[in-house]
Amino acid sequence: MSQLYWHRGTFGKCKLAWFRKFLPFEKGVPSHDTFTELFARLDTLEFYAAL
């Protein structure tokens, strides 16, 4: 599972110029550790209900 979050961080770094069209991302994109913490805290039932 940790590889999935690592790939999200890598993808974000590769697409940073595109993301900055929408938000400034002054400190860059979140790290893979941030993605790991974020998704670990989500209530999966609530998340899927919101989709």
VENKAPE-V167654 format. One record per residue. N is the residue number from 1. RES is the residue in one small letter. PSI is psi in radians with two decimals (* if undefined). BURIAL is 1 if it has 24 or more other ideal C-beta (glycine too) atoms within 12 Angstrom, else 0. D_CENTER is the distance of its C-alpha to the mean C-alpha in Angstrom with 2 decimals. Layout:
n=N res=RES psi=PSI burial=BURIAL d_center=D_CENTER
n=N res=RES psi=PSI burial=BURIAL d_center=D_CENTER
//
This chain:
n=1 res=m psi=-0.59 burial=0 d_center=13.83
n=2 res=s psi=-0.50 burial=0 d_center=12.58
n=3 res=q psi=-0.62 burial=0 d_center=12.86
n=4 res=l psi=-0.79 burial=0 d_center=10.34
n=5 res=y psi=-0.60 burial=0 d_center=7.55
n=6 res=w psi=-0.73 burial=0 d_center=9.53
n=7 res=h psi=-0.60 burial=0 d_center=9.57
n=8 res=r psi=-0.72 burial=1 d_center=5.93
n=9 res=g psi=-0.72 burial=1 d_center=6.48
n=10 res=t psi=-0.76 burial=0 d_center=9.82
n=11 res=f psi=-0.77 burial=0 d_center=9.17
n=12 res=g psi=-0.71 burial=1 d_center=7.46
n=13 res=k psi=-0.67 burial=0 d_center=10.58
n=14 res=c psi=-0.54 burial=0 d_center=12.83
n=15 res=k psi=0.31 burial=0 d_center=12.05
n=16 res=l psi=-0.74 burial=0 d_center=11.98
n=17 res=a psi=-0.70 burial=0 d_center=15.42
n=18 res=w psi=-0.78 burial=0 d_center=14.58
n=19 res=f psi=-0.59 burial=0 d_center=11.69
n=20 res=r psi=-0.17 burial=0 d_center=14.35
n=21 res=k psi=-0.39 burial=0 d_center=16.64
n=22 res=f psi=-0.64 burial=0 d_center=14.91
n=23 res=l psi=2.67 burial=0 d_center=13.75
n=24 res=p psi=-0.56 burial=0 d_center=15.15
n=25 res=f psi=0.91 burial=0 d_center=12.28
n=26 res=e psi=-0.51 burial=0 d_center=15.35
n=27 res=k psi=0.30 burial=0 d_center=13.83
n=28 res=g psi=-3.02 burial=0 d_center=11.53
n=29 res=v psi=2.72 burial=1 d_center=7.78
n=30 res=p psi=2.61 burial=0 d_center=6.24
n=31 res=s psi=2.95 burial=0 d_center=7.65
n=32 res=h psi=-0.50 burial=0 d_center=7.31
n=33 res=d psi=-0.67 burial=0 d_center=9.36
n=34 res=t psi=-0.76 burial=0 d_center=7.27
n=35 res=f psi=-0.72 burial=1 d_center=4.83
n=36 res=t psi=-0.83 burial=0 d_center=8.44
n=37 res=e psi=-0.74 burial=0 d_center=9.99
n=38 res=l psi=-0.92 burial=0 d_center=8.10
n=39 res=f psi=-0.45 burial=0 d_center=8.80
n=40 res=a psi=-0.49 burial=0 d_center=12.10
n=41 res=r psi=-0.26 burial=0 d_center=13.17
n=42 res=l psi=2.45 burial=0 d_center=12.80
n=43 res=d psi=1.92 burial=0 d_center=16.22
n=44 res=t psi=-0.64 burial=0 d_center=15.95
n=45 res=l psi=-0.74 burial=0 d_center=19.14
n=46 res=e psi=-0.69 burial=0 d_center=18.14
n=47 res=f psi=-0.85 burial=0 d_center=14.83
n=48 res=y psi=-0.58 burial=0 d_center=16.93
n=49 res=a psi=-0.55 burial=0 d_center=19.63
n=50 res=a psi=-0.37 burial=0 d_center=17.55
n=51 res=l psi=* burial=0 d_center=16.88
//
